[in-house]
Amino acid sequence: MDIINHNFDLNLYKVFYTVAQTKSISKAAELLYVSQPAVSYSIKTLEETLGGKLLYRNPKGVELTPEAEKLYDSVKSCYQSLLVGEKLFTEDTNLTHGEIYIRL
């Protein structure tokens, strides 16, 4: 797959990740500080982009489809890598971790 020519919206994956974590559209909306319709719209947009259903809605919330479970595993891994990278960056810029380079 050619990543350069593939446009995707990381915010859609952030919404998907949060819904998958909470198993609830309303809880995800609360955590993301957006409305429930905005979360539903993001999920619908991602479903249309990917060409398949991501969630089953039930009285207790939502459940991932088998295909979405596989996607979630990848998204979770990427999201956690981003958090680690962000933490390392912050530690380096705050001089709490990292290396000091002296140029001669």
C-alpha positions as a Markdown table, in Angstrom:
| # | Residue | x | y | z |
|---|---|---|---|---|
| 1 | Met | 0.0 | 0.0 | 0.0 |
| 2 | Asp | 1.3 | 3.4 | -0.9 |
| 3 | Ile | 0.9 | 5.6 | 2.2 |
| 4 | Ile | 1.8 | 8.8 | 0.4 |
| 5 | Asn | -1.3 | 8.5 | -1.8 |
| 6 | His | -3.6 | 7.3 | 0.9 |
| 7 | Asn | -5.5 | 10.0 | 2.7 |
| 8 | Phe | -7.0 | 9.2 | 6.1 |
| 9 | Asp | -8.2 | 11.2 | 9.0 |
| 10 | Leu | -6.5 | 10.3 | 12.2 |
| 11 | Asn | -9.4 | 11.9 | 14.2 |
| 12 | Leu | -11.7 | 9.2 | 12.8 |
| 13 | Tyr | -9.4 | 6.5 | 14.2 |
| 14 | Lys | -9.2 | 8.3 | 17.5 |
| 15 | Val | -13.0 | 8.3 | 17.8 |
| 16 | Phe | -13.1 | 4.6 | 16.8 |
| 17 | Tyr | -10.4 | 3.8 | 19.4 |
| 18 | Thr | -12.3 | 5.6 | 22.1 |
| 19 | Val | -15.6 | 3.9 | 21.2 |
| 20 | Ala | -13.9 | 0.5 | 21.2 |
| 21 | Gln | -12.3 | 1.2 | 24.5 |
| 22 | Thr | -15.5 | 2.4 | 26.2 |
| 23 | Lys | -17.9 | 0.2 | 24.2 |
| 24 | Ser | -20.2 | 3.2 | 24.3 |
| 25 | Ile | -21.0 | 6.1 | 21.9 |
| 26 | Ser | -22.1 | 8.3 | 24.8 |
| 27 | Lys | -19.1 | 7.6 | 27.0 |
| 28 | Ala | -16.8 | 8.2 | 24.0 |
| 29 | Ala | -18.5 | 11.5 | 23.3 |
| 30 | Glu | -18.0 | 12.5 | 26.9 |
| 31 | Leu | -14.3 | 11.6 | 26.9 |
| 32 | Leu | -13.7 | 13.3 | 23.5 |
| 33 | Tyr | -15.7 | 16.4 | 24.5 |
| 34 | Val | -18.0 | 16.2 | 21.4 |
| 35 | Ser | -21.6 | 15.4 | 20.9 |
| 36 | Gln | -23.0 | 11.8 | 20.5 |
| 37 | Pro | -24.1 | 12.6 | 16.9 |
| 38 | Ala | -20.6 | 13.8 | 16.1 |
| 39 | Val | -19.2 | 10.4 | 17.3 |
| 40 | Ser | -21.8 | 8.5 | 15.3 |
| 41 | Tyr | -21.1 | 10.6 | 12.3 |
| 42 | Ser | -17.3 | 9.9 | 12.6 |
| 43 | Ile | -18.0 | 6.1 | 12.9 |
| 44 | Lys | -20.3 | 6.2 | 9.9 |
| 45 | Thr | -17.6 | 8.2 | 7.9 |
| 46 | Leu | -14.9 | 5.6 | 8.8 |
| 47 | Glu | -17.3 | 2.8 | 7.9 |
| 48 | Glu | -17.9 | 4.4 | 4.5 |
| 49 | Thr | -14.2 | 5.0 | 4.0 |
| 50 | Leu | -13.3 | 1.4 | 4.8 |
| 51 | Gly | -16.3 | -0.1 | 3.1 |
| 52 | Gly | -17.6 | -2.2 | 6.0 |
| 53 | Lys | -19.5 | -2.1 | 9.3 |
| 54 | Leu | -17.5 | -1.5 | 12.5 |
| 55 | Leu | -20.1 | -1.7 | 15.3 |
| 56 | Tyr | -23.1 | -3.6 | 16.4 |
| 57 | Arg | -25.4 | -1.5 | 18.6 |
| 58 | Asn | -27.0 | -3.2 | 21.5 |
| 59 | Pro | -29.0 | -2.0 | 24.6 |
| 60 | Lys | -25.7 | -1.9 | 26.7 |
| 61 | Gly | -23.7 | 0.1 | 24.1 |
| 62 | Val | -21.8 | -1.2 | 21.2 |
| 63 | Glu | -19.8 | -4.3 | 20.2 |
| 64 | Leu | -17.1 | -4.4 | 17.5 |
| 65 | Thr | -17.6 | -6.6 | 14.4 |
| 66 | Pro | -15.1 | -9.3 | 13.9 |
| 67 | Glu | -13.4 | -7.2 | 11.2 |
| 68 | Ala | -13.4 | -4.1 | 13.5 |
| 69 | Glu | -11.7 | -6.2 | 16.2 |
| 70 | Lys | -8.7 | -6.8 | 13.9 |
| 71 | Leu | -8.7 | -3.1 | 13.0 |
| 72 | Tyr | -8.9 | -2.2 | 16.7 |
| 73 | Asp | -5.8 | -4.3 | 17.4 |
| 74 | Ser | -3.8 | -2.2 | 14.9 |
| 75 | Val | -5.2 | 1.1 | 15.9 |
| 76 | Lys | -4.5 | 0.3 | 19.6 |
| 77 | Ser | -0.9 | -0.5 | 18.8 |
| 78 | Cys | -0.5 | 2.7 | 16.8 |
| 79 | Tyr | -2.2 | 4.8 | 19.4 |
| 80 | Gln | 0.0 | 3.4 | 22.2 |
| 81 | Ser | 3.1 | 4.1 | 20.0 |
| 82 | Leu | 2.0 | 7.7 | 19.5 |
| 83 | Leu | 1.6 | 8.1 | 23.3 |
| 84 | Val | 5.0 | 6.7 | 24.0 |
| 85 | Gly | 6.5 | 9.0 | 21.3 |
| 86 | Glu | 4.7 | 12.0 | 22.8 |
| 87 | Lys | 6.0 | 11.1 | 26.3 |
| 88 | Leu | 9.6 | 10.7 | 25.1 |
| 89 | Phe | 9.4 | 14.0 | 23.2 |
| 90 | Thr | 8.0 | 15.8 | 26.3 |
| 91 | Glu | 10.7 | 14.3 | 28.5 |
| 92 | Asp | 13.4 | 15.4 | 26.1 |
| 93 | Thr | 12.1 | 18.9 | 25.8 |
| 94 | Asn | 11.7 | 19.2 | 29.5 |
| 95 | Leu | 15.2 | 17.8 | 30.1 |
| 96 | Thr | 13.8 | 15.1 | 32.3 |
| 97 | His | 15.1 | 12.4 | 30.0 |
| 98 | Gly | 17.2 | 12.1 | 26.9 |
| 99 | Glu | 20.6 | 13.1 | 25.7 |
| 100 | Ile | 22.5 | 16.4 | 25.5 |
| 101 | Tyr | 24.4 | 17.1 | 22.4 |
| 102 | Ile | 27.4 | 19.5 | 22.4 |
| 103 | Arg | 28.5 | 20.7 | 19.0 |
| 104 | Leu | 32.1 | 21.7 | 18.6 |
